Amino acid sequence: MFEKNDLCQTVKRGVRGTAGTAAGCTDTKKEFILPNGTVIPAVGFGSYLATKNGTQTITDALDAGYRYIDTAKFYENEAEIGEAIAQSGIPRREIFLCSKVWPTDLGRENTLASFAESCRKLQTDYLDLYLIHWPKNDAHDPAWLEKVQASWAAMEALYEQGKVRAIGLSNFLPHHIRPLLETARIRPMIDQLELHVGYMQEYALAYLREQDILPQAWSPLGRARLLCDPDISLIAEKYGCSNAKLLLRYLNQRGIPVIPKSSSKERMLENLDIFGFTISADDMSYLSRLNERGWSGEHPDAE
Ligand SMILES: NC(=O)c1ccc[n+]([C@@H]2O[C@H](COP(=O)([O-])OP(=O)(O)OC[C@H]3O[C@@H](n4cnc5c(N)ncnc54)[C@H](OP(=O)(O)O)[C@@H]3O)[C@@H](O)[C@H]2O)c1
């Protein structure tokens, strides 16, 4: 079990922010703060499709310096991640572990059982962050909200029992979050969304800021679809960096933590090394106005 007052990973209200803790970034932007004061690294490791070779890629990510691992029941790799962490010798409290409940497991009891199974596979008795992966299993399910509310009640119970340090959502848009907030006792602290240059979901981002829910970017590189984009390369060349670094730095300057995935140690290191330059306001503006590109095609209200 984690220590709730562990100052290494939890910022007490008022310590960093004079007006209490608000979701946002610290001065260096190397870490972000959730509304309950939990600190998360600005760059985490995305593990989807990262365990084709067993534990090696996760071991490489830990060696490269990643201390945030994003996984999910759906990725079917929690056992490999648990094994890699156990073999690493790195103390559990130094690693920020996030997993997610899949929408077929929505509902109170299913969510509790899924959480327990994720912990078992990850060889841990707590998670740092637990998310509802998608709001709906079936886009046309009229009962989706009841199921999400029941799952959220389970997440609240896990949080209050000290089994998870922070709770949140993934792929929830404002019209999914608003009705949930009507019954939630504990507000979601984070919403993991597809966010990258060419798909910034500005309406959702503005809503999350207004609600003090920290956005986090999945597929921050557009799952490699943006790495050869000429408009992005044009700006990357100005800074003498790769498209990948520019894309990650852009999100960092927008106040958004990222979880890029890579199977190569060299690229893992490159993705961590985004703090040595600053994108100018004009280039931030240019990147922000690029038309839509790189979208996965995944949408919470569509099949
Ligand atoms: N909540 C959700 O619904 C959801 C959905 C999708 C993903 N996610 C999470 O977000 C994480 C990241 O998203 P993603 O895996 O879809 O895509 P991504 O991180 O945007 O892109 C990964 C791709 O980019 C390549 N790459 C990574 N770094 C690179 C670099 N520096 N230079 C060149 N190529 C590079 C990787 O190739 P190599 O592996 O060959 O390096 C891979 O093909 C996932 O792993 C998962 O944890 C969450």
The ligand as a Gaussian input file, in Angstrom:
#p B3LYP/6-31G(d) Opt

LIG

0 1
 N       -6.607000       5.300000     -23.778000
 C       -6.655000       4.832000     -25.012000
 O       -7.725000       4.552000     -25.561000
 C       -5.376000       4.634000     -25.762000
 C       -5.419000       4.382000     -27.146000
 C       -4.220000       4.214000     -27.806000
 C       -3.008000       4.282000     -27.121000
 N       -3.009000       4.507000     -25.785000
 C       -1.735000       4.561000     -25.026000
 O       -0.907000       5.548000     -25.620000
 C        0.348000       4.975000     -25.906000
 C        1.016000       5.668000     -27.078000
 O        0.204000       5.638000     -28.224000
 P        0.512000       4.707000     -29.493000
 O        1.329000       3.541000     -29.068000
 O       -0.790000       4.447000     -30.130000
 O        1.309000       5.649000     -30.489000
 P        2.484000       6.718000     -30.408000
 O        3.191000       6.652000     -29.118000
 O        1.899000       8.012000     -30.858000
 O        3.426000       6.215000     -31.584000
 C        4.106000       4.995000     -31.508000
 C        4.761000       4.765000     -32.862000
 O        5.750000       5.780000     -33.097000
 C        7.033000       5.164000     -33.283000
 N        8.002000       5.995000     -32.572000
 C        8.031000       6.254000     -31.235000
 N        9.009000       7.126000     -30.929000
 C        9.625000       7.426000     -32.096000
 C       10.719000       8.269000     -32.437000
 N       11.368000       8.994000     -31.514000
 N       11.097000       8.338000     -33.733000
 C       10.456000       7.610000     -34.680000
 N        9.410000       6.790000     -34.425000
 C        8.998000       6.712000     -33.137000
 C        6.923000       3.779000     -32.716000
 O        7.751000       2.912000     -33.419000
 P        8.815000       1.962000     -32.666000
 O        8.027000       1.170000     -31.652000
 O        9.369000       1.140000     -33.766000
 O        9.832000       2.856000     -32.030000
 C        5.455000       3.440000     -32.986000
 O        5.283000       3.006000     -34.304000
 C        0.003000       3.500000     -26.158000
 O        1.132000       2.681000     -26.175000
 C       -0.962000       3.255000     -25.039000
 O       -0.245000       3.048000     -23.828000
 C       -4.166000       4.693000     -25.089000

